[in-house]
Amino acid sequence: MKARMAQRVLRWLTLKHPDQESLYGDLLEELDRGRSARWFWSQLVHATALAAGRKVWQDKRGTAERWALQLAMTAVVLFATYVTWILGVLVVTLTLDRG
């Protein structure tokens, strides 16, 4: 009974987190070897929480990387605009001085 419920839960979790399939298989094997249901569920909750935390961290990192890239590109555009403006002022100044 407990093995069937564990298999159903693991099958559902594997669909949601395919990268954790080997871990879920190991947990099921340990349950078949005689580990307690309490041990199994605690390990499963722990592993699932770690996987969820890892995903949240990766999403935060990706967001931070996108913001940093956008900030760097904005700085480059602003710098190029400033340099272009300075060069334009120099050209106008030099042109007026000659004329």
Biopython code that builds the backbone (N, CA, C, O; Angstrom):
import numpy as np
from Bio.PDB.StructureBuilder import StructureBuilder

atoms = [
    (1, "MET", "N", (0.822, -1.201, 0.000)),
    (1, "MET", "CA", (0.000, 0.000, 0.000)),
    (1, "MET", "C", (0.859, 1.256, 0.000)),
    (1, "MET", "O", (0.681, 2.144, -0.834)),
    (2, "LYS", "N", (1.804, 1.321, 0.955)),
    (2, "LYS", "CA", (2.616, 2.533, 1.020)),
    (2, "LYS", "C", (3.524, 2.664, -0.197)),
    (2, "LYS", "O", (3.823, 3.775, -0.634)),
    (3, "ALA", "N", (3.963, 1.532, -0.746)),
    (3, "ALA", "CA", (4.825, 1.585, -1.923)),
    (3, "ALA", "C", (4.045, 2.092, -3.134)),
    (3, "ALA", "O", (4.588, 2.825, -3.960)),
    (4, "ARG", "N", (2.766, 1.701, -3.243)),
    (4, "ARG", "CA", (1.964, 2.156, -4.377)),
    (4, "ARG", "C", (1.716, 3.665, -4.318)),
    (4, "ARG", "O", (1.790, 4.358, -5.333)),
    (5, "MET", "N", (1.424, 4.157, -3.127)),
    (5, "MET", "CA", (1.204, 5.596, -2.970)),
    (5, "MET", "C", (2.498, 6.350, -3.265)),
    (5, "MET", "O", (2.470, 7.390, -3.923)),
    (6, "ALA", "N", (3.613, 5.845, -2.793)),
    (6, "ALA", "CA", (4.911, 6.475, -3.041)),
    (6, "ALA", "C", (5.219, 6.473, -4.531)),
    (6, "ALA", "O", (5.730, 7.461, -5.058)),
    (7, "GLN", "N", (4.915, 5.375, -5.214)),
    (7, "GLN", "CA", (5.165, 5.312, -6.650)),
    (7, "GLN", "C", (4.326, 6.337, -7.403)),
    (7, "GLN", "O", (4.813, 6.974, -8.336)),
    (8, "ARG", "N", (3.064, 6.499, -7.000)),
    (8, "ARG", "CA", (2.206, 7.488, -7.656)),
    (8, "ARG", "C", (2.728, 8.906, -7.453)),
    (8, "ARG", "O", (2.776, 9.712, -8.382)),
    (9, "VAL", "N", (3.113, 9.183, -6.221)),
    (9, "VAL", "CA", (3.634, 10.520, -5.923)),
    (9, "VAL", "C", (4.924, 10.756, -6.701)),
    (9, "VAL", "O", (5.117, 11.832, -7.267)),
    (10, "LEU", "N", (5.805, 9.765, -6.732)),
    (10, "LEU", "CA", (7.075, 9.915, -7.446)),
    (10, "LEU", "C", (6.859, 10.055, -8.946)),
    (10, "LEU", "O", (7.572, 10.815, -9.601)),
    (11, "ARG", "N", (5.906, 9.350, -9.491)),
    (11, "ARG", "CA", (5.616, 9.466, -10.920)),
    (11, "ARG", "C", (5.146, 10.895, -11.237)),
    (11, "ARG", "O", (5.555, 11.480, -12.240)),
    (12, "TRP", "N", (4.288, 11.447, -10.376)),
    (12, "TRP", "CA", (3.816, 12.812, -10.576)),
    (12, "TRP", "C", (4.962, 13.810, -10.443)),
    (12, "TRP", "O", (5.079, 14.739, -11.242)),
    (13, "LEU", "N", (5.807, 13.615, -9.430)),
    (13, "LEU", "CA", (6.944, 14.523, -9.231)),
    (13, "LEU", "C", (7.944, 14.443, -10.375)),
    (13, "LEU", "O", (8.541, 15.451, -10.751)),
    (14, "THR", "N", (8.128, 13.257, -10.927)),
    (14, "THR", "CA", (9.054, 13.094, -12.046)),
    (14, "THR", "C", (8.562, 13.872, -13.261)),
    (14, "THR", "O", (9.366, 14.415, -14.019)),
    (15, "LEU", "N", (7.250, 13.929, -13.449)),
    (15, "LEU", "CA", (6.711, 14.740, -14.548)),
    (15, "LEU", "C", (6.965, 16.219, -14.302)),
    (15, "LEU", "O", (7.231, 16.965, -15.245)),
    (16, "LYS", "N", (6.886, 16.651, -13.054)),
    (16, "LYS", "CA", (7.101, 18.058, -12.719)),
    (16, "LYS", "C", (8.581, 18.428, -12.690)),
    (16, "LYS", "O", (8.954, 19.540, -13.064)),
    (17, "HIS", "N", (9.427, 17.492, -12.243)),
    (17, "HIS", "CA", (10.875, 17.740, -12.098)),
    (17, "HIS", "C", (11.657, 16.582, -12.721)),
    (17, "HIS", "O", (12.185, 15.744, -11.990)),
    (18, "PRO", "N", (11.743, 16.514, -14.046)),
    (18, "PRO", "CA", (12.412, 15.378, -14.687)),
    (18, "PRO", "C", (13.899, 15.285, -14.344)),
    (18, "PRO", "O", (14.477, 14.201, -14.426)),
    (19, "ASP", "N", (14.524, 16.390, -13.964)),
    (19, "ASP", "CA", (15.938, 16.359, -13.618)),
    (19, "ASP", "C", (16.187, 15.640, -12.292)),
    (19, "ASP", "O", (17.334, 15.325, -11.975)),
    (20, "GLN", "N", (15.142, 15.376, -11.516)),
    (20, "GLN", "CA", (15.271, 14.709, -10.222)),
    (20, "GLN", "C", (14.890, 13.222, -10.292)),
    (20, "GLN", "O", (14.764, 12.568, -9.257)),
    (21, "GLU", "N", (14.709, 12.696, -11.489)),
    (21, "GLU", "CA", (14.216, 11.328, -11.644)),
    (21, "GLU", "C", (15.115, 10.300, -10.963)),
    (21, "GLU", "O", (14.616, 9.377, -10.320)),
    (22, "SER", "N", (16.422, 10.446, -11.094)),
    (22, "SER", "CA", (17.325, 9.460, -10.481)),
    (22, "SER", "C", (17.228, 9.499, -8.958)),
    (22, "SER", "O", (17.287, 8.456, -8.307)),
    (23, "LEU", "N", (17.082, 10.683, -8.390)),
    (23, "LEU", "CA", (16.933, 10.807, -6.939)),
    (23, "LEU", "C", (15.655, 10.125, -6.481)),
    (23, "LEU", "O", (15.659, 9.404, -5.484)),
    (24, "TYR", "N", (14.563, 10.347, -7.202)),
    (24, "TYR", "CA", (13.297, 9.724, -6.825)),
    (24, "TYR", "C", (13.376, 8.197, -6.936)),
    (24, "TYR", "O", (12.793, 7.477, -6.125)),
    (25, "GLY", "N", (14.094, 7.720, -7.936)),
    (25, "GLY", "CA", (14.292, 6.272, -8.060)),
    (25, "GLY", "C", (15.077, 5.713, -6.885)),
    (25, "GLY", "O", (14.753, 4.640, -6.376)),
    (26, "ASP", "N", (16.100, 6.427, -6.453)),
    (26, "ASP", "CA", (16.880, 5.989, -5.290)),
    (26, "ASP", "C", (16.017, 5.950, -4.025)),
    (26, "ASP", "O", (16.132, 5.031, -3.215)),
    (27, "LEU", "N", (15.169, 6.939, -3.869)),
    (27, "LEU", "CA", (14.285, 6.948, -2.698)),
    (27, "LEU", "C", (13.341, 5.754, -2.709)),
    (27, "LEU", "O", (13.105, 5.130, -1.675)),
    (28, "LEU", "N", (12.807, 5.443, -3.876)),
    (28, "LEU", "CA", (11.900, 4.301, -3.986)),
    (28, "LEU", "C", (12.630, 2.989, -3.705)),
    (28, "LEU", "O", (12.080, 2.101, -3.054)),
    (29, "GLU", "N", (13.860, 2.862, -4.188)),
    (29, "GLU", "CA", (14.654, 1.668, -3.903)),
    (29, "GLU", "C", (14.895, 1.498, -2.406)),
    (29, "GLU", "O", (14.785, 0.395, -1.872)),
    (30, "GLU", "N", (15.223, 2.599, -1.738)),
    (30, "GLU", "CA", (15.446, 2.529, -0.290)),
    (30, "GLU", "C", (14.172, 2.137, 0.445)),
    (30, "GLU", "O", (14.225, 1.406, 1.434)),
    (31, "LEU", "N", (13.032, 2.616, -0.031)),
    (31, "LEU", "CA", (11.756, 2.231, 0.574)),
    (31, "LEU", "C", (11.523, 0.737, 0.396)),
    (31, "LEU", "O", (11.067, 0.066, 1.322)),
    (32, "ASP", "N", (11.833, 0.208, -0.788)),
    (32, "ASP", "CA", (11.680, -1.224, -1.052)),
    (32, "ASP", "C", (12.633, -2.061, -0.204)),
    (32, "ASP", "O", (12.324, -3.208, 0.120)),
    (33, "ARG", "N", (13.788, -1.502, 0.160)),
    (33, "ARG", "CA", (14.762, -2.231, 0.983)),
    (33, "ARG", "C", (14.379, -2.269, 2.463)),
    (33, "ARG", "O", (15.026, -2.957, 3.252)),
    (34, "GLY", "N", (13.341, -1.541, 2.838)),
    (34, "GLY", "CA", (12.885, -1.628, 4.213)),
    (34, "GLY", "C", (12.937, -0.332, 5.007)),
    (34, "GLY", "O", (12.657, -0.333, 6.206)),
    (35, "ARG", "N", (13.284, 0.754, 4.371)),
    (35, "ARG", "CA", (13.259, 2.027, 5.089)),
    (35, "ARG", "C", (11.823, 2.346, 5.489)),
    (35, "ARG", "O", (10.876, 1.893, 4.847)),
    (36, "SER", "N", (11.671, 3.120, 6.545)),
    (36, "SER", "CA", (10.335, 3.452, 7.030)),
    (36, "SER", "C", (9.673, 4.489, 6.119)),
    (36, "SER", "O", (10.330, 5.239, 5.397)),
    (37, "ALA", "N", (8.346, 4.491, 6.191)),
    (37, "ALA", "CA", (7.593, 5.475, 5.418)),
    (37, "ALA", "C", (7.928, 6.884, 5.902)),
    (37, "ALA", "O", (7.984, 7.820, 5.104)),
    (38, "ARG", "N", (8.148, 7.035, 7.195)),
    (38, "ARG", "CA", (8.511, 8.343, 7.741)),
    (38, "ARG", "C", (9.832, 8.831, 7.137)),
    (38, "ARG", "O", (9.954, 9.996, 6.757)),
    (39, "TRP", "N", (10.808, 7.940, 7.052)),
    (39, "TRP", "CA", (12.093, 8.291, 6.446)),
    (39, "TRP", "C", (11.880, 8.704, 4.996)),
    (39, "TRP", "O", (12.410, 9.723, 4.552)),
    (40, "PHE", "N", (11.105, 7.914, 4.259)),
    (40, "PHE", "CA", (10.869, 8.183, 2.843)),
    (40, "PHE", "C", (10.254, 9.561, 2.638)),
    (40, "PHE", "O", (10.750, 10.349, 1.832)),
    (41, "TRP", "N", (9.177, 9.856, 3.362)),
    (41, "TRP", "CA", (8.489, 11.126, 3.154)),
    (41, "TRP", "C", (9.344, 12.309, 3.588)),
    (41, "TRP", "O", (9.299, 13.365, 2.957)),
    (42, "SER", "N", (10.120, 12.151, 4.653)),
    (42, "SER", "CA", (10.988, 13.260, 5.076)),
    (42, "SER", "C", (12.067, 13.528, 4.027)),
    (42, "SER", "O", (12.379, 14.682, 3.734)),
    (43, "GLN", "N", (12.631, 12.466, 3.467)),
    (43, "GLN", "CA", (13.647, 12.631, 2.423)),
    (43, "GLN", "C", (13.043, 13.251, 1.160)),
    (43, "GLN", "O", (13.662, 14.090, 0.506)),
    (44, "LEU", "N", (11.845, 12.828, 0.839)),
    (44, "LEU", "CA", (11.171, 13.350, -0.343)),
    (44, "LEU", "C", (10.865, 14.841, -0.182)),
    (44, "LEU", "O", (11.083, 15.622, -1.108)),
    (45, "VAL", "N", (10.367, 15.231, 0.976)),
    (45, "VAL", "CA", (10.072, 16.641, 1.220)),
    (45, "VAL", "C", (11.359, 17.456, 1.169)),
    (45, "VAL", "O", (11.396, 18.537, 0.583)),
    (46, "HIS", "N", (12.407, 16.933, 1.783)),
    (46, "HIS", "CA", (13.690, 17.643, 1.792)),
    (46, "HIS", "C", (14.235, 17.817, 0.365)),
    (46, "HIS", "O", (14.666, 18.908, -0.008)),
    (47, "ALA", "N", (14.214, 16.758, -0.410)),
    (47, "ALA", "CA", (14.737, 16.818, -1.781)),
    (47, "ALA", "C", (13.913, 17.764, -2.648)),
    (47, "ALA", "O", (14.468, 18.512, -3.453)),
    (48, "THR", "N", (12.608, 17.733, -2.489)),
    (48, "THR", "CA", (11.739, 18.602, -3.277)),
    (48, "THR", "C", (11.940, 20.069, -2.887)),
    (48, "THR", "O", (11.944, 20.949, -3.748)),
    (49, "ALA", "N", (12.106, 20.324, -1.597)),
    (49, "ALA", "CA", (12.344, 21.699, -1.146)),
    (49, "ALA", "C", (13.671, 22.221, -1.681)),
    (49, "ALA", "O", (13.762, 23.374, -2.102)),
    (50, "LEU", "N", (14.697, 21.380, -1.667)),
    (50, "LEU", "CA", (15.987, 21.797, -2.210)),
    (50, "LEU", "C", (15.897, 22.104, -3.699)),
    (50, "LEU", "O", (16.465, 23.090, -4.170)),
    (51, "ALA", "N", (15.191, 21.268, -4.432)),
    (51, "ALA", "CA", (15.043, 21.489, -5.875)),
    (51, "ALA", "C", (14.281, 22.786, -6.142)),
    (51, "ALA", "O", (14.639, 23.541, -7.046)),
    (52, "ALA", "N", (13.242, 23.044, -5.368)),
    (52, "ALA", "CA", (12.468, 24.277, -5.550)),
    (52, "ALA", "C", (13.325, 25.496, -5.206)),
    (52, "ALA", "O", (13.283, 26.508, -5.906)),
    (53, "GLY", "N", (14.094, 25.397, -4.137)),
    (53, "GLY", "CA", (14.977, 26.497, -3.758)),
    (53, "GLY", "C", (16.032, 26.773, -4.807)),
    (53, "GLY", "O", (16.352, 27.928, -5.088)),
    (54, "ARG", "N", (16.572, 25.714, -5.385)),
    (54, "ARG", "CA", (17.578, 25.856, -6.442)),
    (54, "ARG", "C", (16.977, 26.562, -7.654)),
    (54, "ARG", "O", (17.624, 27.410, -8.268)),
    (55, "LYS", "N", (15.744, 26.213, -7.993)),
    (55, "LYS", "CA", (15.091, 26.850, -9.143)),
    (55, "LYS", "C", (14.848, 28.329, -8.876)),
    (55, "LYS", "O", (15.071, 29.162, -9.753)),
    (56, "VAL", "N", (14.395, 28.659, -7.676)),
    (56, "VAL", "CA", (14.160, 30.069, -7.332)),
    (56, "VAL", "C", (15.466, 30.842, -7.402)),
    (56, "VAL", "O", (15.497, 31.959, -7.917)),
    (57, "TRP", "N", (16.550, 30.257, -6.888)),
    (57, "TRP", "CA", (17.850, 30.933, -6.916)),
    (57, "TRP", "C", (18.305, 31.168, -8.348)),
    (57, "TRP", "O", (18.798, 32.249, -8.670)),
    (58, "GLN", "N", (18.146, 30.172, -9.209)),
    (58, "GLN", "CA", (18.556, 30.319, -10.607)),
    (58, "GLN", "C", (17.736, 31.401, -11.295)),
    (58, "GLN", "O", (18.272, 32.161, -12.102)),
    (59, "ASP", "N", (16.436, 31.482, -10.986)),
    (59, "ASP", "CA", (15.602, 32.520, -11.582)),
    (59, "ASP", "C", (16.055, 33.903, -11.124)),
    (59, "ASP", "O", (16.087, 34.844, -11.917)),
    (60, "LYS", "N", (16.409, 34.025, -9.830)),
    (60, "LYS", "CA", (16.896, 35.313, -9.329)),
    (60, "LYS", "C", (18.198, 35.695, -10.019)),
    (60, "LYS", "O", (18.401, 36.849, -10.396)),
    (61, "ARG", "N", (19.063, 34.723, -10.177)),
    (61, "ARG", "CA", (20.340, 34.997, -10.827)),
    (61, "ARG", "C", (20.129, 35.447, -12.269)),
    (61, "ARG", "O", (20.765, 36.398, -12.722)),
    (62, "GLY", "N", (19.252, 34.779, -12.980)),
    (62, "GLY", "CA", (18.963, 35.157, -14.360)),
    (62, "GLY", "C", (18.394, 36.562, -14.455)),
    (62, "GLY", "O", (18.752, 37.324, -15.353)),
    (63, "THR", "N", (17.505, 36.904, -13.525)),
    (63, "THR", "CA", (16.939, 38.250, -13.507)),
    (63, "THR", "C", (18.031, 39.275, -13.233)),
    (63, "THR", "O", (18.087, 40.313, -13.891)),
    (64, "ALA", "N", (18.891, 38.992, -12.271)),
    (64, "ALA", "CA", (19.991, 39.917, -11.955)),
    (64, "ALA", "C", (20.932, 40.075, -13.147)),
    (64, "ALA", "O", (21.403, 41.177, -13.429)),
    (65, "GLU", "N", (21.202, 38.983, -13.840)),
    (65, "GLU", "CA", (22.078, 39.058, -15.013)),
    (65, "GLU", "C", (21.444, 39.909, -16.119)),
    (65, "GLU", "O", (22.135, 40.694, -16.769)),
    (66, "ARG", "N", (20.148, 39.758, -16.329)),
    (66, "ARG", "CA", (19.472, 40.569, -17.349)),
    (66, "ARG", "C", (19.507, 42.048, -16.987)),
    (66, "ARG", "O", (19.749, 42.895, -17.847)),
    (67, "TRP", "N", (19.266, 42.361, -15.718)),
    (67, "TRP", "CA", (19.324, 43.756, -15.270)),
    (67, "TRP", "C", (20.723, 44.326, -15.448)),
    (67, "TRP", "O", (20.883, 45.457, -15.908)),
    (68, "ALA", "N", (21.736, 43.548, -15.084)),
    (68, "ALA", "CA", (23.120, 44.027, -15.222)),
    (68, "ALA", "C", (23.454, 44.281, -16.686)),
    (68, "ALA", "O", (24.093, 45.281, -17.011)),
    (69, "LEU", "N", (23.032, 43.392, -17.562)),
    (69, "LEU", "CA", (23.285, 43.579, -18.990)),
    (69, "LEU", "C", (22.568, 44.823, -19.518)),
    (69, "LEU", "O", (23.145, 45.597, -20.281)),
    (70, "GLN", "N", (21.328, 45.012, -19.117)),
    (70, "GLN", "CA", (20.592, 46.194, -19.555)),
    (70, "GLN", "C", (21.239, 47.475, -19.033)),
    (70, "GLN", "O", (21.315, 48.474, -19.749)),
    (71, "LEU", "N", (21.699, 47.442, -17.793)),
    (71, "LEU", "CA", (22.376, 48.610, -17.230)),
    (71, "LEU", "C", (23.667, 48.907, -17.988)),
    (71, "LEU", "O", (23.958, 50.067, -18.280)),
    (72, "ALA", "N", (24.442, 47.873, -18.309)),
    (72, "ALA", "CA", (25.690, 48.065, -19.056)),
    (72, "ALA", "C", (25.410, 48.618, -20.448)),
    (72, "ALA", "O", (26.115, 49.517, -20.908)),
    (73, "MET", "N", (24.403, 48.098, -21.114)),
    (73, "MET", "CA", (24.076, 48.595, -22.451)),
    (73, "MET", "C", (23.590, 50.047, -22.402)),
    (73, "MET", "O", (23.911, 50.839, -23.288)),
    (74, "THR", "N", (22.826, 50.392, -21.377)),
    (74, "THR", "CA", (22.391, 51.779, -21.211)),
    (74, "THR", "C", (23.593, 52.689, -21.008)),
    (74, "THR", "O", (23.653, 53.782, -21.571)),
    (75, "ALA", "N", (24.545, 52.241, -20.207)),
    (75, "ALA", "CA", (25.758, 53.035, -19.969)),
    (75, "ALA", "C", (26.538, 53.235, -21.263)),
    (75, "ALA", "O", (27.050, 54.327, -21.512)),
    (76, "VAL", "N", (26.635, 52.206, -22.081)),
    (76, "VAL", "CA", (27.354, 52.324, -23.353)),
    (76, "VAL", "C", (26.654, 53.321, -24.269)),
    (76, "VAL", "O", (27.307, 54.158, -24.891)),
    (77, "VAL", "N", (25.338, 53.235, -24.353)),
    (77, "VAL", "CA", (24.587, 54.163, -25.213)),
    (77, "VAL", "C", (24.733, 55.593, -24.708)),
    (77, "VAL", "O", (24.942, 56.510, -25.502)),
    (78, "LEU", "N", (24.625, 55.793, -23.392)),
    (78, "LEU", "CA", (24.781, 57.138, -22.844)),
    (78, "LEU", "C", (26.180, 57.686, -23.088)),
    (78, "LEU", "O", (26.339, 58.859, -23.427)),
    (79, "PHE", "N", (27.195, 56.841, -22.917)),
    (79, "PHE", "CA", (28.564, 57.281, -23.158)),
    (79, "PHE", "C", (28.766, 57.648, -24.627)),
    (79, "PHE", "O", (29.380, 58.669, -24.938)),
    (80, "ALA", "N", (28.249, 56.812, -25.528)),
    (80, "ALA", "CA", (28.376, 57.103, -26.963)),
    (80, "ALA", "C", (27.654, 58.391, -27.316)),
    (80, "ALA", "O", (28.144, 59.169, -28.134)),
    (81, "THR", "N", (26.498, 58.626, -26.711)),
    (81, "THR", "CA", (25.761, 59.864, -26.954)),
    (81, "THR", "C", (26.563, 61.066, -26.463)),
    (81, "THR", "O", (26.644, 62.087, -27.146)),
    (82, "TYR", "N", (27.150, 60.938, -25.282)),
    (82, "TYR", "CA", (27.955, 62.024, -24.713)),
    (82, "TYR", "C", (29.160, 62.326, -25.601)),
    (82, "TYR", "O", (29.443, 63.489, -25.888)),
    (83, "VAL", "N", (29.862, 61.297, -26.032)),
    (83, "VAL", "CA", (31.034, 61.491, -26.892)),
    (83, "VAL", "C", (30.619, 62.137, -28.209)),
    (83, "VAL", "O", (31.302, 63.039, -28.695)),
    (84, "THR", "N", (29.525, 61.695, -28.784)),
    (84, "THR", "CA", (29.036, 62.276, -30.028)),
    (84, "THR", "C", (28.688, 63.750, -29.829)),
    (84, "THR", "O", (29.010, 64.577, -30.682)),
    (85, "TRP", "N", (28.048, 64.083, -28.735)),
    (85, "TRP", "CA", (27.693, 65.470, -28.441)),
    (85, "TRP", "C", (28.955, 66.329, -28.290)),
    (85, "TRP", "O", (29.029, 67.431, -28.834)),
    (86, "ILE", "N", (29.956, 65.815, -27.541)),
    (86, "ILE", "CA", (31.213, 66.559, -27.354)),
    (86, "ILE", "C", (31.901, 66.780, -28.705)),
    (86, "ILE", "O", (32.363, 67.885, -28.989)),
    (87, "LEU", "N", (31.970, 65.748, -29.528)),
    (87, "LEU", "CA", (32.592, 65.895, -30.845)),
    (87, "LEU", "C", (31.824, 66.897, -31.705)),
    (87, "LEU", "O", (32.435, 67.670, -32.442)),
    (88, "GLY", "N", (30.514, 66.894, -31.621)),
    (88, "GLY", "CA", (29.710, 67.862, -32.369)),
    (88, "GLY", "C", (29.986, 69.288, -31.916)),
    (88, "GLY", "O", (30.089, 70.203, -32.733)),
    (89, "VAL", "N", (30.102, 69.466, -30.609)),
    (89, "VAL", "CA", (30.418, 70.797, -30.082)),
    (89, "VAL", "C", (31.795, 71.228, -30.550)),
    (89, "VAL", "O", (31.978, 72.386, -30.924)),
    (90, "LEU", "N", (32.758, 70.336, -30.539)),
    (90, "LEU", "CA", (34.107, 70.670, -31.008)),
    (90, "LEU", "C", (34.109, 71.057, -32.483)),
    (90, "LEU", "O", (34.754, 72.027, -32.880)),
    (91, "VAL", "N", (33.388, 70.296, -33.283)),
    (91, "VAL", "CA", (33.339, 70.591, -34.720)),
    (91, "VAL", "C", (32.677, 71.956, -34.943)),
    (91, "VAL", "O", (33.176, 72.752, -35.738)),
    (92, "VAL", "N", (31.590, 72.233, -34.273)),
    (92, "VAL", "CA", (30.926, 73.527, -34.439)),
    (92, "VAL", "C", (31.820, 74.645, -33.963)),
    (92, "VAL", "O", (31.916, 75.684, -34.616)),
    (93, "THR", "N", (32.484, 74.449, -32.826)),
    (93, "THR", "CA", (33.383, 75.482, -32.280)),
    (93, "THR", "C", (34.543, 75.761, -33.236)),
    (93, "THR", "O", (34.864, 76.917, -33.513)),
    (94, "LEU", "N", (35.162, 74.705, -33.730)),
    (94, "LEU", "CA", (36.289, 74.869, -34.663)),
    (94, "LEU", "C", (35.841, 75.500, -35.980)),
    (94, "LEU", "O", (36.578, 76.292, -36.566)),
    (95, "THR", "N", (34.659, 75.163, -36.445)),
    (95, "THR", "CA", (34.123, 75.719, -37.680)),
    (95, "THR", "C", (33.849, 77.220, -37.506)),
    (95, "THR", "O", (34.147, 78.018, -38.395)),
    (96, "LEU", "N", (33.284, 77.591, -36.365)),
    (96, "LEU", "CA", (32.986, 79.002, -36.112)),
    (96, "LEU", "C", (34.260, 79.823, -35.931)),
    (96, "LEU", "O", (34.326, 80.980, -36.346)),
    (97, "ASP", "N", (35.287, 79.206, -35.300)),
    (97, "ASP", "CA", (36.544, 79.911, -35.108)),
    (97, "ASP", "C", (37.226, 80.196, -36.435)),
    (97, "ASP", "O", (37.884, 81.228, -36.566)),
    (98, "ARG", "N", (37.095, 79.336, -37.404)),
    (98, "ARG", "CA", (37.739, 79.524, -38.720)),
    (98, "ARG", "C", (36.973, 80.550, -39.546)),
    (98, "ARG", "O", (37.553, 81.258, -40.369)),
    (99, "GLY", "N", (35.704, 80.620, -39.323)),
    (99, "GLY", "CA", (34.879, 81.450, -40.186)),
    (99, "GLY", "C", (34.747, 82.832, -39.693)),
    (99, "GLY", "O", (34.076, 83.651, -40.321)),
]
sb = StructureBuilder()
sb.init_structure("model")
sb.init_model(0)
sb.init_chain("A")
sb.init_seg("    ")
for serial, (resi, resn, name, xyz) in enumerate(atoms, 1):
    if name == "N":
        sb.init_residue(resn, " ", resi, " ")
    sb.init_atom(name, np.array(xyz, "f"), 0.0, 1.0, " ", f" {name:<3s}", serial, name[0])
structure = sb.get_structure()
